Amino acid sequence: MTCRKSRKEDEMRPVKSFAFAAVLLLSSALSAAAQSAREDIEAALPKFMDAFNSGNAAAVGQLYTEDAALLPPDSKRVDGRKGVEEFWQGAIKGGMKNLTLKALEVEESANLAYEVGAFTLDVPSKDGALSTLAGKYIVVWKKGDDGTWRLHRDIWNLGAAQ
């Protein structure tokens, strides 16, 4: 007894192959997009640190969206790129320096991504001595029409990251 495939099975083979290939392409494209977001965000961190540590609040501000918001601890919400720039200028003028940022986790969905990270920052005390503070943060990044990821929402607090 020979087993013959039905005509319908023969007709469905290309459809199944196409569907399988489409799923593979989509999953690799999504993986590449997620990897790209992580790479882009991790590449932005040194730019943020360099701008802050060199005292360039305007360059820090350019890393944020026009409608960005900061949610600093024990402070009012800061809205807009100009407000963000002024906030960071105040921190720089206040003697804060040696900022380090480390991304611990980055996840992306469409044109938004979130980053969970840790930071250290040297802050002057009343007597002028520097103390190193450590903390953790979450940033919501937004991908602009130009393909650039920018900080959209930024919140942080003090304490060990893990």
C-alpha positions in Angstrom: 0.0 0.0 0.0 1.5 3.4 -1.0 0.7 6.5 0.8 0.0 9.5 -1.4 -0.3 13.0 -0.3 -3.5 14.8 -1.2 -3.5 17.5 -3.7 -4.5 20.0 -0.9 -1.3 19.0 1.1 0.8 19.7 -2.0 -0.8 23.1 -2.4 -0.3 24.0 1.2 3.4 23.2 1.3 4.5 26.6 -0.2 2.1 28.5 2.1 3.5 26.7 5.2 7.0 27.3 4.0 6.3 31.0 3.4 4.6 31.3 6.8 7.6 29.6 8.6 10.0 31.9 6.8 8.0 35.0 7.6 8.0 34.0 11.3 11.7 33.5 11.3 12.3 36.8 9.5 10.0 38.7 11.9 11.6 37.1 15.0 15.1 37.9 13.8 14.0 41.5 12.9 12.5 42.0 16.4 15.7 40.6 18.0 17.8 42.9 15.9 15.6 45.9 16.7 15.9 45.1 20.5 19.6 44.6 20.2 19.8 47.9 18.3 17.9 49.8 21.0 20.2 48.4 23.7 23.3 49.3 21.7 22.0 52.8 21.0 21.0 53.4 24.6 24.3 52.0 25.9 26.1 54.2 23.4 24.2 57.3 24.7 25.3 56.8 28.3 29.0 57.9 27.7 27.6 60.9 25.9 25.5 61.8 28.9 28.4 61.2 31.4 30.9 63.2 29.2 28.5 66.1 28.8 27.6 66.2 32.5 31.2 65.7 33.7 32.5 68.4 31.4 29.8 70.9 32.7 27.9 71.0 29.4 24.2 71.0 30.5 23.1 72.1 27.0 24.6 68.8 25.6 22.9 66.8 28.4 19.6 68.5 27.5 20.0 67.5 23.8 19.9 63.9 24.9 16.3 64.4 26.0 13.0 64.7 24.0 11.4 68.1 23.7 8.6 67.0 26.0 10.9 65.2 28.5 10.2 65.0 32.2 12.5 64.5 35.1 11.2 63.0 38.4 14.0 63.8 40.8 13.8 62.5 44.4 12.2 64.9 46.9 11.7 67.5 44.2 9.0 68.8 41.8 8.6 67.3 38.4 10.7 69.1 35.8 9.1 69.4 32.3 10.5 70.0 28.9 14.0 70.0 27.4 14.7 73.5 28.6 13.7 72.7 32.2 15.8 69.5 32.1 18.8 71.5 30.9 18.3 74.1 33.7 18.0 71.3 36.3 21.3 69.7 35.2 23.0 73.1 35.0 22.0 73.7 38.7 23.4 70.3 39.6 26.7 71.1 37.8 26.9 74.5 39.4 26.2 72.9 42.7 29.5 71.0 42.4 28.2 67.6 41.4 30.6 65.7 39.3 32.1 62.3 38.3 28.8 60.9 37.2 28.9 57.2 36.2 25.9 55.4 34.7 25.5 51.7 34.1 22.6 50.1 32.2 21.5 46.9 34.0 18.5 46.1 31.8 17.1 47.5 28.6 13.8 46.4 27.0 12.1 47.8 23.9 8.6 47.9 22.5 8.1 49.8 19.2 9.3 53.4 19.6 9.7 53.2 23.4 12.2 51.4 25.6 13.0 51.4 29.2 16.4 51.2 30.9 17.0 50.2 34.5 20.4 51.2 35.7 22.8 52.2 38.5 24.7 55.4 39.0 27.4 57.0 41.2 27.9 60.7 41.6 30.3 62.9 43.7 28.4 65.5 45.6 30.0 68.3 47.8 29.1 68.5 51.4 28.7 71.8 53.3 32.4 71.8 54.1 33.3 71.2 50.4 34.4 67.6 50.8 33.1 65.3 48.1 30.9 62.3 49.0 30.1 59.6 46.5 26.4 58.8 46.3 25.1 55.6 44.7 21.6 55.0 43.4 19.4 53.5 40.8 17.3 54.8 38.0 14.7 54.0 35.4 14.6 55.9 32.1 11.9 55.6 29.4 13.5 56.3 26.1 11.6 57.4 23.0 12.8 56.8 19.5 12.3 60.0 17.4 11.4 60.3 13.7 15.1 60.6 12.9 15.7 57.2 14.5 17.5 58.6 17.5 16.7 57.3 21.0 16.3 60.1 23.6 15.5 60.2 27.3 11.8 60.8 27.6 11.1 60.2 31.3 13.8 60.0 33.9 13.4 59.0 37.6 16.0 58.0 40.2 16.6 57.5 43.9 19.5 56.8 46.2 20.5 53.5 47.6 22.1 50.3 46.4 21.0 49.2 42.9 20.8 45.5 43.9 
